[in-house]
Structure formats: structure tokens, C-alpha cells
């Protein structure tokens, strides 16, 4: 099973940026689709973004499109989530997860994602 470790979370002010990393061991990430999800206290888990393995296509939820960018660094076996213009409503624990090859139109549900990291806390507050 793929082991995933997220990092890069922290406390920032509104309008600032963070870059989250999802690093894998035991398996090359470029063979897998990788999604980022988040869960705020008292709320359901939300699919934020996803990147395909096969063609590198990327997907974003409406709440983050234009502000977040997902990318891969195959040499580091890492997927990044660059988050800009952060808002208080972005506050959540962020998780990365993997599934075979493509994100799928329903990636935001988390369906089919077999391996999950432990999460990293992002807090946006003034």
C-alpha cells in the first residue's frame, strides 16, 4: 500500500499563500491519480483538487479554482498543492489520497481513493 505524508500546513493570514506537499513511499506517484481533500470541524470532507496520472489533467472544486494549483514533481515523488489568496473558509485539515490512473468525474467524493495520508492542518486567520 502506498504510504503518503502531507506537510506544509500552518497558520497564515487571509490573502497569504501556502504550499502543501504530499510525498509517497513504496510506490511511484506518477502511476497514480492524486487528490487533495479537506475537512473542517463539523463539516463533511470536501474534494479540493486532483491530478491524473495518464495525461496530467487537473481538476479543482469551484471554491478553490483560480486560487489553488496542483502539480507533480516525479523526481521527488511528490504532489504539491499551491494555495494562494487564502481565505478563512479554507481552514481545514488537508489530506492527500491516491487512486488508479485517473481522477474520475466523481473524484470529489473520495470514491476509489485507496491510500490516504494523515493530514496537515491549515488555519487562515487574522
C-alpha positions as a LaTeX table, in Angstrom:
\begin{tabular}{lrrr}
\hline
Residue & $x$ (\AA) & $y$ (\AA) & $z$ (\AA) \\
\hline
Unk1 & 0.00 & 0.00 & 0.00 \\
Unk2 & 1.19 & 3.50 & $-0.80$ \\
Unk3 & 2.28 & 5.49 & 2.24 \\
Unk4 & 1.55 & 9.19 & 2.00 \\
Unk5 & 2.82 & 12.03 & 4.15 \\
Unk6 & 1.45 & 15.56 & 3.92 \\
Unk7 & 3.40 & 18.60 & 5.02 \\
Unk8 & 3.41 & 22.36 & 4.64 \\
Unk9 & 0.39 & 23.32 & 6.66 \\
Unk10 & 0.39 & 26.15 & 9.13 \\
Unk11 & $-1.20$ & 29.36 & 10.34 \\
Unk12 & $-1.43$ & 32.20 & 7.84 \\
Unk13 & $-3.34$ & 35.42 & 7.44 \\
Unk14 & $-6.05$ & 35.94 & 4.82 \\
Unk15 & $-4.56$ & 36.66 & 1.42 \\
Unk16 & $-1.34$ & 34.76 & 2.11 \\
Unk17 & $-0.11$ & 31.58 & 0.46 \\
Unk18 & 0.96 & 28.08 & 1.45 \\
Unk19 & 2.29 & 25.11 & $-0.46$ \\
Unk20 & 1.29 & 21.68 & 0.71 \\
Unk21 & 3.32 & 18.60 & $-0.18$ \\
Unk22 & 2.21 & 15.01 & $-0.49$ \\
Unk23 & 5.18 & 12.66 & $-0.58$ \\
Unk24 & 4.86 & 8.95 & $-1.21$ \\
Unk25 & 6.95 & 5.97 & $-0.26$ \\
Unk26 & 6.83 & 2.40 & $-1.52$ \\
Unk27 & 5.30 & 3.34 & $-4.89$ \\
Unk28 & 5.94 & 5.83 & $-7.71$ \\
Unk29 & 3.27 & 8.50 & $-7.51$ \\
Unk30 & 3.35 & 9.19 & $-11.23$ \\
Unk31 & 1.46 & 5.93 & $-11.80$ \\
Unk32 & $-1.43$ & 7.19 & $-9.70$ \\
Unk33 & $-4.02$ & 9.90 & $-9.67$ \\
Unk34 & $-3.58$ & 12.07 & $-6.60$ \\
Unk35 & $-6.30$ & 14.06 & $-4.95$ \\
Unk36 & $-6.33$ & 16.68 & $-2.25$ \\
Unk37 & $-9.23$ & 16.77 & 0.18 \\
Unk38 & $-10.03$ & 18.85 & 3.20 \\
Unk39 & $-12.24$ & 18.59 & 6.23 \\
Unk40 & $-13.18$ & 21.43 & 8.51 \\
Unk41 & $-14.58$ & 20.86 & 12.01 \\
Unk42 & $-18.23$ & 19.90 & 11.86 \\
Unk43 & $-18.23$ & 19.68 & 8.07 \\
Unk44 & $-18.08$ & 16.87 & 5.56 \\
Unk45 & $-14.89$ & 16.07 & 3.71 \\
Unk46 & $-14.55$ & 18.09 & 0.51 \\
Unk47 & $-12.63$ & 17.20 & $-2.63$ \\
Unk48 & $-10.41$ & 20.16 & $-3.48$ \\
Unk49 & $-8.27$ & 19.13 & $-6.41$ \\
Unk50 & $-6.98$ & 16.15 & $-8.32$ \\
Unk51 & $-4.33$ & 15.36 & $-10.93$ \\
Unk52 & $-4.40$ & 12.45 & $-13.34$ \\
Unk53 & $-1.54$ & 10.07 & $-13.85$ \\
Unk54 & $-2.13$ & 9.38 & $-17.50$ \\
Unk55 & $-2.28$ & 12.86 & $-19.02$ \\
Unk56 & $-1.67$ & 15.20 & $-16.12$ \\
Unk57 & $-5.13$ & 16.70 & $-16.34$ \\
Unk58 & $-6.08$ & 18.69 & $-13.28$ \\
Unk59 & $-9.40$ & 19.29 & $-11.57$ \\
Unk60 & $-10.50$ & 21.83 & $-8.99$ \\
Unk61 & $-13.54$ & 22.49 & $-6.91$ \\
Unk62 & $-15.35$ & 25.71 & $-7.60$ \\
Unk63 & $-14.39$ & 27.08 & $-4.21$ \\
Unk64 & $-10.65$ & 26.97 & $-4.96$ \\
Unk65 & $-10.40$ & 27.26 & $-8.75$ \\
Unk66 & $-8.17$ & 30.15 & $-9.71$ \\
Unk67 & $-6.50$ & 30.20 & $-6.29$ \\
Unk68 & $-5.07$ & 26.68 & $-5.89$ \\
Unk69 & $-2.74$ & 24.83 & $-8.24$ \\
Unk70 & $-1.94$ & 21.13 & $-8.13$ \\
Unk71 & 1.30 & 19.84 & $-9.64$ \\
Unk72 & 3.73 & 16.93 & $-9.61$ \\
Unk73 & 7.45 & 16.54 & $-9.11$ \\
Unk74 & 8.16 & 13.00 & $-10.19$ \\
Unk75 & 11.82 & 13.20 & $-9.21$ \\
Unk76 & 10.75 & 13.87 & $-5.62$ \\
Unk77 & 7.76 & 11.52 & $-5.80$ \\
Unk78 & 5.68 & 14.41 & $-4.54$ \\
Unk79 & 2.48 & 16.19 & $-5.45$ \\
Unk80 & 2.03 & 19.79 & $-4.42$ \\
Unk81 & $-0.96$ & 21.98 & $-3.73$ \\
Unk82 & $-0.04$ & 25.63 & $-4.10$ \\
Unk83 & $-2.65$ & 27.69 & $-2.29$ \\
Unk84 & $-2.87$ & 31.42 & $-2.88$ \\
Unk85 & $-5.15$ & 34.19 & $-1.67$ \\
Unk86 & $-6.18$ & 32.02 & 1.26 \\
Unk87 & $-9.46$ & 32.73 & 2.98 \\
Unk88 & $-10.70$ & 31.86 & 6.48 \\
Unk89 & $-13.08$ & 29.35 & 4.91 \\
Unk90 & $-10.06$ & 27.41 & 3.63 \\
Unk91 & $-9.26$ & 26.47 & 7.22 \\
Unk92 & $-9.29$ & 22.67 & 7.47 \\
Unk93 & $-7.19$ & 19.56 & 7.73 \\
Unk94 & $-5.90$ & 18.78 & 4.26 \\
Unk95 & $-5.37$ & 15.21 & 3.13 \\
Unk96 & $-3.89$ & 13.70 & 0.01 \\
Unk97 & $-5.02$ & 10.38 & $-1.37$ \\
Unk98 & $-4.33$ & 8.15 & $-4.37$ \\
Unk99 & $-6.33$ & 6.08 & $-6.80$ \\
Unk100 & $-5.51$ & 4.26 & $-10.01$ \\
Unk101 & $-4.57$ & 6.37 & $-13.04$ \\
Unk102 & $-7.35$ & 8.95 & $-13.33$ \\
Unk103 & $-9.29$ & 11.18 & $-11.00$ \\
Unk104 & $-12.72$ & 10.50 & $-12.48$ \\
Unk105 & $-15.62$ & 12.90 & $-12.63$ \\
Unk106 & $-16.59$ & 11.93 & $-9.09$ \\
Unk107 & $-13.15$ & 12.37 & $-7.53$ \\
Unk108 & $-14.52$ & 14.93 & $-5.09$ \\
Unk109 & $-16.45$ & 12.19 & $-3.28$ \\
Unk110 & $-13.25$ & 10.36 & $-2.43$ \\
Unk111 & $-14.60$ & 7.24 & $-4.07$ \\
Unk112 & $-11.91$ & 4.85 & $-5.24$ \\
Unk113 & $-9.08$ & 6.52 & $-3.33$ \\
Unk114 & $-7.41$ & 3.65 & $-1.52$ \\
Unk115 & $-4.49$ & 5.27 & 0.26 \\
Unk116 & $-4.73$ & 8.35 & 2.47 \\
Unk117 & $-2.27$ & 10.43 & 4.39 \\
Unk118 & $-2.69$ & 11.60 & 7.98 \\
Unk119 & $-3.39$ & 15.20 & 7.04 \\
Unk120 & $-1.89$ & 18.61 & 7.68 \\
Unk121 & $-3.66$ & 21.49 & 9.38 \\
Unk122 & $-4.19$ & 24.75 & 7.52 \\
Unk123 & $-5.52$ & 27.68 & 9.51 \\
Unk124 & $-6.31$ & 31.02 & 7.91 \\
Unk125 & $-6.96$ & 33.70 & 10.45 \\
Unk126 & $-6.16$ & 37.31 & 11.14 \\
\hline
\end{tabular}
